[in-house]
Amino acid sequence: MPAVRMPAASIPAFAPGVALTSASPVNFRFLTVFKGLAAQLIVLHHLAFYGPMSDHVRPYAPLLIGWLDAHGRLAVQVFLVIGGFLAARSFSSDGMAPAQSSVLARVARRYLSLAPPFMAAILLTVGASAWARSWMTHDSISAAPTLAQLAAHALMLQGVLGYDALSAGAWYVAIDFQLYTLFALLAWASSRACRGWPGARAWLLPAAVCVAMCCSLFWYNRDDHFDVWALYFFGSYGLGALAYWVGAPGSSTGPRQRLLMLALLAPSMASLALDFRSRIALALALAAVIAWAARQPSRGALAAPAALLWLGRISYSIFLVHFAVCLVVNAGFTRFAPASAGWQASGMLAAWAASVLAGAMFHALVEAPLARRMTHWRAAAVSMPMSGDRPVPLN
């Protein structure tokens, strides 16, 4: 289904909700707000990108639909940077990692966080595609999947194996898993390398992340042929990780912090001078803002509206189900509503609202129950504190 296999930069990076509570040394509620806002922008981007409702509205609102179509995809950078930030926080702030067996268990835990709700949403999208196919003919509707295609999605290898994605954004779930696995391997290798060199504990993982980030920024991210692999996206992910180490609670502004700040700024700015990409410029700006905000005392934490926090908490569910919802609403308004801009614009608004409602229902009925069902297995799989626990301060 070529129409659903979107350009790499347009695929949203949503991760399941991570514990970001007031119990943390710094209140990270602003990250949840960023996720909630970016999720809405991704839904609007897909409504503008796919049509056919937006095709009727575009002549009457060319600037709005054109901007959402061309630039709404940049919201993906929010999730890439936040993902790297939380990965660094998860694997401890001083760069140490558990033994190899524990790292593999953490990767398994990540898979179990992503895959079950993802596959439930894929099956929902397959049903929605069949429904929409009965009402309209459009490039955004995928053909009935094969068993091999479904298996590739379950293993998060659909892009690598060359299968068409069954939902807009399915590719990124695989990329998110790749990024976390790559980070875990870097953490494990750094931990092994510094066993006889205790003084390197605070340096090796940030250095390894910086090297991988530079490879991404200067080579892989400049070639779209690599956009099914984690290294294409690791520039933004690495910026998020460095943002955590720069702004880690309890860290002092010393030589180490200044070097980390230089590692955050210099490679990305040099890569932009070589080949300007708006996605990387936005990732750099977000990383700088997050690093600054993370260093602020908790009393200065963002007093976020409850609605935005709620949208952030259910952002993964909204991402998973919104394409199915938009397909059905597009098909319904194509089949039963007049082809006027007013009616079709109301259909876009209805699809947006229905996506949020469906995301809330999916979170309550599918994502959260699946997470509770697997809690005991995942707790046994890894004994180290995860991202909701208090990180180890930098020395």
Phi, psi and omega in degrees: 000083188304326185293333182274339179280087190281164172303150187304319186289347184264359184268125186283147182252092180250137173243157176302157182305132178250143184294108178235087190243172179291352177284346180289156178302324175238138181283114184262030180297334181296332176293319178296321177296315178302317180298317181297316180293316181295324178299319179294323179294324178295317178300313180295323177300315181292325176297322179284325187288319190268316186072190008275355180300317182293335178296327178282331184275330187307316181298336182261345176219061187296325182290315181294307182295321179296319180292315179298321180295310188275325189242347179301332180297342180296344177299341177303330182296330177301315185283328176294313181294315179296322177300316177294320178302312183287330176295316178297320179294322181294319184272018177081144189285344183264008174089000179276156179222161179287181177295167184304317182298322179291323178297316179298323178293323178293321176296319177297321179296320178297317179301317182289339174285324186270313196290312185301310177294328178298313181291326175298318179290325177298316178296323176297319180291323176300317177295319179295323179296319178297319178296310182296327181297333180282346183250335181206164173245121183204150182295339183283350181269125181278157173287164177302133185285155171270164177298322179296322178295318177295320179296321178297322176294318180298326179272359182058041181238015186299319180291316181298321182274357175085016177275143175293141179290144180271352180208147176296118181103350179301325180300321185291330177302320176295319180295320178301317179294319176299315181299314180296319180296317178298317179297318179298320179293320176297320179295316180295315180297321178295320179296317179296319185292333185257016180300319179261017185217071186305328182294344182269000185304322185271001187242323193295313181295313175302323179294318179296318178297320180296319178297313179297322178297317179295320176302319179293309187295321187267341183231290192297318183289350179265002182228111184294348176295340181264010190283006171259005183242153184299325185296336176299324185261354190290344175301310179290319179298317179294324176299321177296319178296315179296326177299322178294313182293326176294318186257014185303133179302137178090351180275145179262159179275085180239193180303321181297315180295323179293322177293320177296320178295321177296321178295329178288318188272313191296308182297319182292320179292322178294320179292327177290325176294325179285318184206097185291128175228123183299328180295322179285322177299318179293319179300318178297315179298318179296317180298319179295317179296316182293319178298317178296314182295324181294334181276353180281145179297155184299334179293343178261014183295154182297127174273084189277144174300143182300326182297319179291321177297320178297315178298323177294321182292328182258015186298322179296318179294320177300315179300317184293323189256348190295328182293319177299316180298314182296325177300311184293318180294318176302314181295319180297316181286334175289321184278321192245344184255153175300153182275030180274155182299321182297311179297317183289327175294320177295328176294321177296317178295321178296320179295321178297309181297319180294328178295318178294315179298315179296323177297319178297318179293318179296321178297316183287324188260339185235298187298308182295314177299321177297320179296318179294322182296328184262003185302315184293319178296315183291327178295325178284336184287334181212134183260348180287151174299141179261191192294346178274354182267167182290124180286161178280124181297150175284147177263000000 
